[in-house]
Amino acid sequence: MQGFILNLNKVKDEDLIVTILSAESLDTLYRFYGARHGVINLGFKIDYEKESSSKSAIYRLKDVIHIGFKWINDYKLLRVWQDFCALFYTHLKDADELDIFYFELLQTASINWNRQNPKRVAIESYIKLLEHEGRLHKELECFLCATPIIGDEISLIRAYLPTHKNCTHTFGIKKDAFEELFENKSTLFLNDYEIDRLWYLLLEGL
């Protein structure tokens, strides 16, 4: 099976507890340290097998094959990708059930990661996630004061909730950029400064 590594924890003798998002589930597996094992890292996509053990309740990670991305050797792209993947671990680790949406979202993002500013890919992916989970607030109503947002600028807070700029005293984006992002899942009307600000909001958590 294939999956994306969302979290790594070192345990005794450099063994690892590895959390992997596959199409079917979120797997937490034990990987024994050994010289013959290939290097794995946060954000890597791998092909792997799970093996049960009579000595432990946790399955063992085995037969790992790294499925590389075309951009894997670009450190800047990889760093942003790892930050993005780490957000999914925090968001999904306590979920009882997962559907294939999250795996496919990361799969699509990984393909597009080097085709434009990766932060744009992450933001557009996040909008799709919010919509999938029923948390995308398209209504022009301030989340804080519950009154209509009138004017050409809309401020966004964590989870991209819309607010009046005066209510949050944070940066605003133009109404047409908001509509393009929330309706068409596109960052077309956002400049690089606005993208950086939305990326930092995203880093606060999915």
Helices and strands as residue ranges (DSSP letters): E 2-10, G 12-14, E 16-22, E 26-31, E 45-53, E 56-67, H 75-92, H 101-112, H 118-132, E 153-157, G 158-160, E 161-163, H 165-168, E 172-174, H 175-184, H 192-202
